[in-house]
Amino acid sequence: MATPLKRIRGLGAAHHGTETFWRQRLTAVANVPLLIFLIWFVVSHVGASYDKVRECLANPIVAVLMLALIWSAAIHMRIGLREIIEDYVHTKMCKTVSLMAVTFFAALVGLASTLAILKISFGS
Amino acid sequence: MVQFTLPRNSKITKGKAWNPPAKGAEPGRWREYRIYRFDPETGENPRVDTYWVDMNDCGPMILDALLWIKNKIDPTLTFRRSCREGVCGSCSMNIDGTNTLACTMHAEEARGAAIAVYPLPHMPVIKDLVPDMTQFYAQHREIEPWLKTDSPTPQKEWRQSHEDREKLDGLYECILCACCSTACPSYWWNGDRYLGPAILLQANRWVEDSRDERTGERLDDLEDPFRLYRCHTILNCTKACPKGLNPAAAIANLKRKMVERT
């Protein structure tokens, strides 16, 4: 039977986590102005034609900001989902599969959205 | 998965009403207490017993009421207590829905007419209001809560400026009652890996100590997605602390130090 100290020491400290913590804070800060920009963009184009919206999205400044938002949000979402799974899912197999799934999901959302913006920007 | 419901043998059943006051009793004289009871030797599920405390014959604090019940009504009621003045941390329990010390909480502070008294949440119960603190104490041992130095020991004492000593204010007062840790959902779900607010406040106390020479080593041992970073800034710890300390600020300071050294 393991002693209490052995149990709480487990496999020892991982010696990482600070980078994730900092990245989460950084993306949170970045998301604030980027989301305000997104809301402003959507509201200001209410009723605009499809071609007009495409044209505005193709503007390099708009496209760069949109790409920044997509990646900032995707990274933030991936960290957040991982935290939730680590908090609540304790079954080894289920936890591993869930962690893989959220990583794939965040990457998929990020890549698909990036492709959409790039296609619009390059006018294809 | 996290268990959101109690296991079958932990479900609380209706208990006994011990000393209901007679009809026509003086209004406001008898205060109702609903107290969690569990005796592992009986093999029965925990129950909630109801007692009425004669406020004309009893001191004002919750601990006074518990002692009154134990002395006059039910000697089997089990709880920890020692200093009766908020220094030892023994009588920490969940009173009226909040983790606090029975000795420093006034019965009049309770919101409900009946005062519910339970053991600290999410800890194994040894008996009645006595939780098993083994893991909590092991976690305290793990952060090595003593001065660690490499310089030759001075002839007299390790000196400290007034300014450096002031940095320990708000940290050294912690009495390890575990009210904060057992109020923290992260500690409920991952208490085996997350150190919890009380222990992290203690860790910060040694990181902040100007005389300690192993700051880096202490931070190394804390840098872990679970040990430190399971804190999600919920702030239940700060709300619960009966000593008015701020474990959340102590944890934030540790995180700041971690970022500083990257």
Contacts between the chains, C-beta under 8 A, distances in Angstrom:
chain1	res1	chain2	res2	distance
A	3	B	138	7.8
A	4	B	134	4.9
A	4	B	135	5.8
A	4	B	137	7.5
A	4	B	138	3.7
A	5	B	138	4.9
A	5	B	141	6.2
A	5	B	142	6.8
A	7	B	135	7.2
A	7	B	138	7.2
A	7	B	192	6.7
A	8	B	135	6.2
A	8	B	138	4.8
A	8	B	139	5.3
A	8	B	142	5.8
A	8	B	192	6.6
A	8	B	193	7.9
A	9	B	142	6.4
A	10	B	192	7.4
A	10	B	193	6.3
A	13	B	220	6.7
A	13	B	221	5.2
A	13	B	222	6.9
A	13	B	223	6.0
A	13	B	224	4.3
A	13	B	227	5.9
A	14	B	223	7.3
A	14	B	224	4.6
A	14	B	225	6.1
A	14	B	226	7.9
A	15	B	220	6.2
A	15	B	223	5.2
A	15	B	224	7.2
A	16	B	223	6.6
A	16	B	224	7.7
A	16	B	225	7.3
A	17	B	223	5.9
A	17	B	224	5.7
A	17	B	225	4.2
A	17	B	228	6.8
A	17	B	229	4.4
A	17	B	258	8.0
A	18	B	223	6.1
A	18	B	229	8.0
A	18	B	255	7.8
A	18	B	258	4.4
A	18	B	259	6.1
A	18	B	262	5.7
A	19	B	262	7.2
A	20	B	225	7.0
A	20	B	229	7.3
A	21	B	229	5.6
A	21	B	255	6.3
A	21	B	258	7.3
A	21	B	259	7.3
A	22	B	259	5.6
A	22	B	262	7.2
A	83	B	232	7.3
A	86	B	190	7.7
A	86	B	225	7.1
A	86	B	226	7.6
A	86	B	230	7.9
A	87	B	2	7.5
A	87	B	186	6.9
A	87	B	189	5.4
A	87	B	190	6.7
A	87	B	230	7.5
A	87	B	232	8.0
A	88	B	1	6.6
A	88	B	2	4.7
A	88	B	189	6.4
A	89	B	1	6.0
A	89	B	2	7.8
A	90	B	1	6.2
A	90	B	2	6.7
A	91	B	1	6.3
A	94	B	1	7.6
